[in-house]
Amino acid sequence: MKNATYAKLCGGLALVWALGLIFIPAFATTVEQLMLLFLSTNAR
């Protein structure tokens, strides 16, 4: 995969991720819960 293609793919995924977090409340809540679960199980 060329660098330009990789950059476009990563940019597109980041855009979709950010828009999903902003405009889909259930998605944002799920992501938040999973992040908190991960952090609480790995905290020392």
N, C-alpha and C positions, 0 to 999 in steps of 0.2 A: 504494500500500500504506500503510495507516495505521501509525502509530508502535507501537501495541499489538501489531498483527499481526507487524510486523517484529521487535519485541523477543521475542515468543514464538518466532518462527522461529529467531532467532539463539540464544536460550537452549536450544531443543531440539537444534539442531545442535551446540552446545558440549557439551551433556550426552551426546549420542551419541558425539562425538569422544572425550571424556574416558573414558567407559565402554569404548569400543573400545581405547583405549590401555592401560587397566588390565586388561581381561579377555581380550584377544586378543593373545597374544605375537607372532604373526607380523606383525600390523598394526603393533604398536609397533616392532618391529625394522625394518620397511620404512620407517616414518616417520623413525626415527632415521638410517637409512642415507641417505635422501634429503636430510635436513637437513644431514648431514655433507658429502655430495657438493656441495650448494649452497654451503655455507660455504667449503669448500676450493677451489672453482672461483672464488669471488668475493673471496677474501682477497688483500690487497695488502700 
